Amino acid sequence: MAKQSAGLLLFRKRSRLEVMLVHPGGPFWKNKDAGAWSIPKGEFNDNEDALETAQRELKEETGISVKGKFIPLQCIKQKGGKLVYAWAIQADADVSEIKSNDFEMEWPPYSGKQSKFPEVDKAEWFDLETARKKINPAQISFINELETLVDE
């Protein structure tokens, strides 16, 4: 069975529609930008509720909690085969001081040393044009669908 993740696409209306994306932490992603950003999301299994997972992952990866009307978006399949379920929600959040959970990995490689890194190293608000350049290409459809559902 394919891995599956659930996440939230936060949006706000300023002079134009903006979405919040997160950048993965750790040494592999340190110098990557275009195509590296994502909606906050995390894996879940069949006995877990996808929307509850999406809300939990937002909190774990950013320290942000949201309530309101969750708008279901069409599920997508990423390059590696992972299915991603997503909901959009209108919310505004200060992303200047996000708080992410950490993960451990051997770093540098083959050193035998375990190092800790934040799962997410930053979050930012982007207009839709910029977001389409920053986000994992498979997730662009979330932005496109949001644009059709929300009146600017």
Protein Blocks (a to p, Z undefined) as FASTA:
>chain_A
ZZdddddddddddfbccddddddedjklmmgcehpaccddddddfkbcfklmmmmmmmmm
nopacedjdddddddddfkopacddddddddddfklccdddddddddehklpacdddfbl
bdcdddfklmmmmpcfklmmmmmmmmmmpcZZ
